[in-house]
Amino acid sequence: MKVIILAIVALVVLVIYRKVQKIRRERFLKHYSFPKSIPDKLLKHYPHLNAEQLDRVMYGLREYFAICNTAGKRMISMPSQVVDVAWHEFILFTRSYEEFCQQGLGRFLHHTPAEAMSTPQIAQDGIKRAWLCPACAKVLIRKIHWCYLLCLYWTPNYLFPMALNMS
């Protein structure tokens, strides 16, 4: 009987610990300050982006990490080319990126290009997870935000209405 009670107590403690860790990680991700030079480096790839659009890209990077955090160890593909470039620039700050991953995700998040995956299906499943993940499902605006980021990359600026408020 004591063993059962001890097991239940251990399980409750574990559940509480994981919940506290999740809250800490979410808070860390929400308030983390990315290196200030990332938007400048994005401008070299996308010189047509204005300050508001650069802010949205950085917000998209934060949201991507939040989705990865929610998904746990399941692979999530990056649904936006422009946010992927921001991620590449962040990875170059190796120590900061490693610390960020440990504090924000509890693990190191490797960047695996789609071409390096063993099958195209793995990348497709990762994209589906990015769109169907509970982190995206919580608020529809997140999906709209990702659509906006996709439009920044795939369409000329004048085709997408800039009046959308994504904050």
N, C-alpha and C positions, 0 to 999 in steps of 0.2 A: 504493500500500500504506500509506503514511504517513497518507493521508487517511482510510482505513478505520479504522486504529488510533486516530487522533485522534477520529473520530466515535464509536467504541465507548467510549473513555475519557470523552468528553463525555456520552454517554448514561448511563454508570455514575454519573458525578458528579451528573447531574440526578436520577436515581432515588434516590440517597443523600440529596440535598438535600431532595427531596420527602418522603421518609420521616422525616427529622429534623424538618421543618416540621410534619408530621402529629403526631408525638410531642409537640412543643412545644405545639401547639394543644390536643391532648387534655389535657395536663397543666394548661394554663392554664384550660380549661373546668372541669376537675375541682376546681380550687382557687380559682376566682374568688369574691370576696365581693360579692354583689349589694348594692345600696343597702339599708340597714337599714329604711328607711321603706316599702318595698314591701309587706311583710306587713301593716303597719298600714293601708295604703291598700286592700289586699284585703278587710280587715274591713269597710270601708264598703260594699263590694259584696256580701259574704258574711258577715254578722255571726254566723252560726251556726257558723263554723269555729273549732276550737280550735287551740292552739299546735302540736300534732302534725300536724294537717291542713294548717296553713299551711306547716310545714316540708316536707310532702310536695308541696305545690304548688310551692314553690321548687325542690325536687328535680326535679319534672317540668319546670320551665322549663330547668333545667340539662341534663336529658336531651334536651329538644327541640333545644337548641342543639348537643348532641353528635350527634344524628341529622342535623341540617343540615350539620354539619361532615363527616360521613361521606358524605352524599349529594352533596357538592360543589356544583355550580351547579344541580343539579336541584331544582325547587321541591318543598318538603315542606309540606303543610298542617298546621295546628295541630289535633290531635284532641281537645283539651280546652278548653272555654269558660273554666273557672276559670284555667287556665294562660295562656290568651290574655289575660285581664285582667292577670295579672302581667306579661306581656310588654309590654302597653300602658303599664303604669306604669313599666317599665324604660326604654322608649323615651323617656319624658319627661325622663330624665336624658341629654340629647342628647350631650354630650361624652363622658360615661362609656360610653354605649351605642356611640358611634362607635369609641372606643378598644377596647372589648370586642370588637366585630365584627372589627376589623382584627387584633387579637392572637389571638382565639379561632377565627375563621373565615377570616381572610385576605382578607376582603371585607366590604362593608357589606350587612347582611341587611335588605332592605326588607320592610315589613309590607304585604301586599296583601290587602284583604278579599275574600272569595269573590265578592261582588257585583261587584267591579271587574274580575274575570277575564273574558277574552273569551268563554269558554264554560264551562258547568257541568262539562264533562268534565275541564277542567284542574284544578279544585278536587278532583274525585273522584280523579283520578290522584295528586294530591298527598297525599291521605289514604291511599291504598293504599301509596304509597311510605313514609309514616310508619310503617305497620304492618309492612311487608315489608323495610324497610331493614336492612342487616347490623348496624347498631348495635342494633336491636331484637332481631334474631334471635340475637345473641350470648348473651343471657340471657333466659330466659322471664319472669323476675321483672319486667323492664321492661314487658312487655305487661300483666302483672297490675297493675303500678303505674299505667299509663295507664287501665286499666279502673277502678281505684279512683278516679282523678281524675275520670273521667266520671261515676261514681256520686256523687261529692261534689256535682256540679252538677245531675244529672238526677233524683236520688232523695232522699227525706227521709233525714236522718241515721240514724234508727233502723233503716232497712232494710238498711244495709250493715254487716257485722261489722267492728268497729274493732280486732279482735284481730290482724289481718294485720300481720306484721312486714315492712315494705318496705325496710328498710335492708340 
